Amino acid sequence: MYLWSKIRDARLERQISVIELAERVQITEAYILNLENGKIQNPSFFKMMRVSKELGLDLYELEELFVDPEWLKLMKEAIELGLSRKEIRNFIFQQKDMKLGAK
């Protein structure tokens, strides 16, 4: 089964419109439609967290469909430690800059 079909099926099962889901998770309708139509190959981790929570889907069941399991584990640990999205992004970019500077 594909990520997009799981998302669409869960939304339809709960009788939630695309507009309503978009409002609940603060994502554009276009993003959700593109996600459900399989046009987004690498969805945002944070957007997937919000969508899966709203639709009652287990993010860990979906993980293999859109993200490396090790990356998901690291992100979960960072969030459990209380790191914000901005702090996580800053850390990632710091590491990237350090690697590029080392070459």
C-alpha positions, 0 to 999 in steps of 0.5 A: 500500500502507498502512503497517499492511499493510506492518507486518503482512505483514513480521511474518507473513513472519518468523513473529513473533507480535504478543506476540513483536514487542511484547516485542522492541521494547518496545511494547504488544501493543495498540499493534501490533495497532492499528497493524496494523489501521490504527487509529493514523493518526499513529504515534510516529516512535521506535516506528516506528524500532524496529518497522521495524528489528526487521522488517527494513523500510527506514524511508525506504521507509515514511516517505511512509506516516506522516511528512513526509520533511523531518521524518524527515531532521531526526530522523535528523540529530539522532539521528546527532548523538547527541541523545537522545529527551529532548533532541529533545523539549526542543528542540521544546518550547522552540521551541514555547514561544518561538513562543507567547511571541512572539505 
